[in-house]
Amino acid sequence: AARPDAWLCVADVDECATGSHTCQAGSTCQNTKGSFYCQARQRCMEGFLQDPEGNCVDINECTSLSEPCRPGFSCVNTVGSYTCQRNPLVCGRGYHASEDGAKCVDVNECETGAHRCGEGQVCHNLPGSYRCDCKAGFQRDAFGRTCVDVNECWVSPGRLCQHTCENTVGSYRCSCALGFLLAADGKHCEDVNECEAQRCSQECANIYGSYQCYCRQGYQLAEDGHTCTDLDECAQGAGVLCTFRCLNVPGSYQCACPEQGYTVTANGRSCK
């Protein structure tokens, strides 16, 4: 028979759960039937945290830290640590992400060729866009859509060139009449001294815009206007220049007398 003063102990007391254990910090209480024991906790590496059971679990720095990454970056948790990844940039039209992906920069359509400026237009880059302006020598058409050539010769008649004005695409060109050369300013005309080119066989007289060949005494100008030919004075003045005989020589003439008994007088024309 049982003693009336005896207690019947059936259920185990979990000292770890009730806190009646004597385990110190740095150890974990492990319950056993009728008792408990203290197990030394393992030391967790950086980036891990020990749970109540003594296990090392990863720390989610992305949720445990306030702003772990700088603006423009997103936090990605890794085992024992975390990384910061740059947020993808969404740039508006006319912009693109910089090489480091940190910001949106303007697209220079004029350099990349992504513009629609046509002939007679020049591209000017703008923030996020571009503008097509007319080149020098061009102007907007009546609708303001395209650039057309300006006929400077028609717009400013007689004021651009001294002689002749010829329109070109985007500009104009001056030219000079025969006998003139275009001056260094590209507008005025200067007389050409054709005599310097020695186009005449004897004498040359430069005149404005042209030249004139002439011959010395005893010569006459040929039909080509350049060559001088000997003038046969004897044929032109037969019986007038000499009393006896006329001998033509280059550029002149000589009078002759009979060989015996006569000589030419001082005037060079008669015989005595």
C-alpha positions as CSV (number, residue, x, y, z in Angstrom):
1,A,0.0,0.0,0.0
2,A,1.1,3.5,-0.8
3,R,2.2,5.8,1.9
4,P,-0.3,8.6,2.3
5,D,2.5,11.2,2.7
6,A,4.3,10.2,-0.6
7,W,4.0,12.3,-3.8
8,L,3.7,10.7,-7.2
9,C,5.9,12.6,-9.7
10,V,5.0,11.8,-13.3
11,A,5.5,14.9,-15.6
12,D,9.0,16.3,-16.4
13,V,9.7,19.9,-15.6
14,D,11.3,21.8,-18.5
15,E,13.8,24.0,-16.7
16,C,14.8,25.6,-20.0
17,A,11.2,26.7,-20.7
18,T,10.4,27.9,-17.1
19,G,13.7,29.7,-16.8
20,S,14.7,27.8,-13.7
21,H,18.0,26.7,-15.3
22,T,21.4,28.1,-14.3
23,C,22.9,28.4,-17.8
24,Q,25.0,31.5,-18.3
25,A,25.2,33.8,-21.3
26,G,27.1,32.2,-24.1
27,S,25.5,28.8,-23.5
28,T,22.1,27.2,-24.4
29,C,19.9,25.3,-22.0
30,Q,19.1,21.8,-23.2
31,N,16.3,20.0,-21.3
32,T,16.6,16.4,-20.3
33,K,14.2,14.1,-18.5
34,G,14.2,15.2,-14.9
35,S,17.0,17.7,-15.4
36,F,18.9,19.9,-18.0
37,Y,22.4,20.7,-19.2
38,C,24.1,23.8,-20.6
39,Q,25.5,23.6,-24.1
40,A,28.1,26.2,-25.2
41,R,26.8,28.3,-28.1
42,Q,28.7,28.3,-31.4
43,R,30.2,31.7,-32.5
44,C,28.5,32.9,-35.7
45,M,30.4,34.7,-38.5
46,E,29.8,38.2,-39.5
47,G,26.5,38.5,-41.4
48,F,24.9,35.8,-39.3
49,L,22.8,35.8,-36.2
50,Q,22.3,33.0,-33.6
51,D,18.7,32.0,-33.0
52,P,17.4,30.8,-29.7
53,E,18.2,27.2,-30.6
54,G,21.9,28.2,-31.2
55,N,21.8,28.0,-35.0
56,C,23.5,30.7,-37.1
57,V,21.0,32.2,-39.5
58,D,21.7,34.7,-42.2
59,I,21.0,38.4,-41.5
60,N,18.9,40.1,-44.1
61,E,20.7,43.4,-44.1
62,C,18.3,44.8,-46.7
63,T,15.4,44.7,-44.1
64,S,17.4,45.2,-40.9
65,L,19.4,48.2,-42.0
66,S,17.9,51.6,-42.8
67,E,19.0,52.7,-46.3
68,P,21.9,50.2,-46.8
69,C,22.5,51.5,-50.3
70,R,22.9,55.0,-51.7
71,P,20.2,56.6,-53.8
72,G,19.8,55.0,-57.2
73,F,20.8,51.5,-56.0
74,S,18.7,48.6,-54.7
75,C,19.7,46.2,-51.9
76,V,20.1,42.5,-52.8
77,N,20.6,40.2,-49.8
78,T,23.3,37.5,-50.1
79,V,24.4,34.7,-47.7
80,G,26.3,36.5,-45.0
81,S,26.2,39.8,-46.7
82,Y,24.4,42.0,-49.3
83,T,25.1,43.9,-52.5
84,C,23.9,47.1,-53.9
85,Q,22.8,47.0,-57.6
86,R,22.2,50.1,-59.6
87,N,18.6,50.7,-60.5
88,P,18.1,50.6,-64.3
89,L,17.6,54.1,-65.7
90,V,14.6,54.9,-67.8
91,C,15.6,58.0,-69.8
92,G,13.1,60.1,-71.8
93,R,13.2,60.7,-75.5
94,G,16.4,62.5,-76.6
95,Y,18.4,61.1,-73.6
96,H,20.3,58.0,-72.8
97,A,22.1,56.5,-69.8
98,S,25.6,57.5,-69.1
99,E,28.4,54.9,-69.4
100,D,28.4,54.4,-65.6
101,G,24.6,54.3,-65.6
102,A,24.4,57.0,-63.0
103,K,22.4,59.6,-65.0
104,C,20.6,60.4,-68.2
105,V,22.6,62.5,-70.7
106,D,21.5,64.3,-73.8
107,V,21.7,62.5,-77.1
108,N,23.6,64.6,-79.7
109,E,21.5,63.8,-82.8
110,C,23.7,66.0,-84.9
111,E,26.7,63.9,-84.2
112,T,25.0,60.5,-84.3
113,G,23.2,61.2,-87.5
114,A,19.8,60.6,-85.9
115,H,18.4,63.9,-87.2
116,R,16.2,64.6,-90.2
117,C,17.9,67.8,-91.5
118,G,17.9,67.8,-95.2
119,E,19.9,69.5,-98.0
120,G,20.5,73.1,-97.3
121,Q,20.1,72.7,-93.6
122,V,22.5,72.5,-90.6
123,C,21.7,70.6,-87.4
124,H,21.9,72.3,-84.0
125,N,21.7,70.1,-81.0
126,L,19.3,71.0,-78.2
127,P,18.7,69.4,-74.7
128,G,16.7,66.3,-75.5
129,S,16.2,67.3,-79.1
130,Y,17.7,69.2,-82.1
131,R,16.8,72.0,-84.6
132,C,17.3,72.3,-88.3
133,D,18.4,75.7,-89.5
134,C,19.1,76.9,-93.0
135,K,22.7,77.1,-94.1
136,A,24.2,80.3,-95.4
137,G,22.8,81.0,-98.8
138,F,19.5,79.2,-98.1
139,Q,16.1,80.4,-96.8
140,R,12.9,78.8,-95.6
141,D,10.3,78.0,-98.3
142,A,6.9,79.5,-98.3
143,F,5.6,76.8,-96.0
144,G,8.6,77.0,-93.6
145,R,9.3,73.3,-94.0
146,T,12.5,73.1,-96.1
147,C,15.4,75.3,-97.0
148,V,15.7,76.5,-100.6
149,D,18.6,78.1,-102.4
150,V,18.8,81.9,-102.4
151,N,19.6,83.5,-105.8
152,E,21.9,86.2,-104.6
153,C,22.3,87.5,-108.1
154,W,18.6,88.1,-108.4
155,V,18.2,89.5,-104.8
156,S,21.0,92.0,-105.1
157,P,21.5,92.7,-108.9
158,G,24.6,94.7,-109.8
159,R,25.8,95.0,-106.2
160,L,27.7,91.7,-105.7
161,C,29.9,91.5,-108.8
162,Q,31.6,94.2,-110.9
163,H,30.9,92.3,-114.2
164,T,28.9,89.0,-114.1
165,C,27.1,87.3,-111.2
166,E,26.4,83.6,-111.5
167,N,24.2,81.9,-108.9
168,T,25.4,78.6,-107.3
169,V,23.9,76.3,-104.8
170,G,24.1,78.1,-101.5
171,S,26.2,80.9,-102.8
172,Y,27.2,82.8,-106.0
173,R,30.2,83.3,-108.2
174,C,31.6,86.4,-109.9
175,S,33.2,86.3,-113.4
176,C,34.9,88.8,-115.6
177,A,34.6,89.7,-119.3
178,L,37.4,88.8,-121.7
179,G,40.5,90.8,-121.0
180,F,39.9,91.0,-117.3
181,L,40.8,88.8,-114.3
182,L,38.9,88.4,-111.0
183,A,40.5,90.3,-108.2
184,A,41.5,88.8,-104.9
185,D,38.3,90.0,-103.3
186,G,36.3,87.7,-105.7
187,K,34.1,90.6,-106.8
188,H,36.0,93.2,-108.8
189,C,37.7,92.7,-112.1
190,E,41.2,93.9,-113.0
191,D,42.5,94.6,-116.5
192,V,44.8,92.0,-118.0
193,N,48.0,93.4,-119.5
194,E,48.1,91.2,-122.5
195,C,51.4,92.8,-123.6
196,E,53.2,91.0,-120.8
197,A,52.5,87.8,-122.6
198,Q,54.3,89.1,-125.7
199,R,51.5,88.3,-128.1
200,C,52.7,90.9,-130.7
201,S,55.7,90.4,-132.9
202,Q,56.9,94.0,-132.5
203,E,55.1,96.6,-130.4
204,C,52.1,96.2,-128.1
205,A,49.8,98.8,-126.6
206,N,47.6,97.6,-123.6
207,I,44.1,99.1,-123.6
208,Y,41.3,98.6,-121.1
209,G,40.1,95.1,-121.4
210,S,42.2,94.3,-124.5
211,Y,45.4,95.2,-126.4
212,Q,46.6,96.4,-129.8
213,C,49.6,95.3,-131.8
214,Y,51.4,97.9,-134.0
215,C,54.5,97.8,-136.1
216,R,57.6,99.9,-136.4
217,Q,58.3,102.1,-139.4
218,G,58.8,100.1,-142.6
219,Y,56.5,97.3,-141.5
220,Q,52.8,96.7,-141.7
221,L,50.4,94.7,-139.5
222,A,49.3,91.4,-141.0
223,E,45.7,90.2,-141.1
224,D,46.2,88.1,-137.9
225,G,46.6,91.4,-136.0
226,H,49.8,90.1,-134.3
227,T,52.5,89.7,-136.9
228,C,54.4,92.5,-138.6
229,T,55.5,92.0,-142.2
230,D,58.0,94.1,-144.2
231,L,56.5,97.0,-146.1
232,D,57.7,97.1,-149.8
233,E,58.1,100.8,-150.2
234,C,59.5,100.4,-153.7
235,A,56.3,98.7,-154.9
236,Q,54.1,101.3,-153.3
237,G,56.0,104.3,-154.5
238,A,57.5,103.2,-157.8
239,G,59.2,106.1,-159.6
240,V,58.6,108.4,-156.7
241,L,61.1,107.3,-154.1
242,C,64.2,106.9,-156.3
243,T,65.2,108.6,-159.6
244,F,66.8,105.4,-160.9
245,R,66.3,102.2,-159.0
246,C,64.6,101.4,-155.7
247,L,65.8,98.4,-153.6
248,N,63.6,97.1,-150.8
249,V,65.3,96.2,-147.6
250,P,63.7,94.9,-144.3
251,G,61.9,97.8,-142.7
252,S,63.1,100.3,-145.3
253,Y,64.4,100.9,-148.9
254,Q,67.5,102.1,-150.7
255,C,68.0,104.0,-153.9
256,A,70.7,102.8,-156.4
257,C,72.4,104.5,-159.3
258,P,74.0,103.1,-162.5
259,E,77.2,101.4,-161.6
260,Q,79.5,103.5,-163.8
261,G,79.7,107.2,-163.6
262,Y,77.0,107.9,-161.0
263,T,76.7,108.1,-157.3
264,V,73.8,108.7,-154.9
265,T,73.4,112.3,-153.8
266,A,73.2,113.4,-150.3
267,N,69.4,113.1,-150.3
268,G,69.8,109.4,-150.9
269,R,67.3,109.4,-153.7
270,S,68.8,110.9,-156.9
271,C,72.0,110.2,-158.8
272,K,74.7,112.6,-160.0
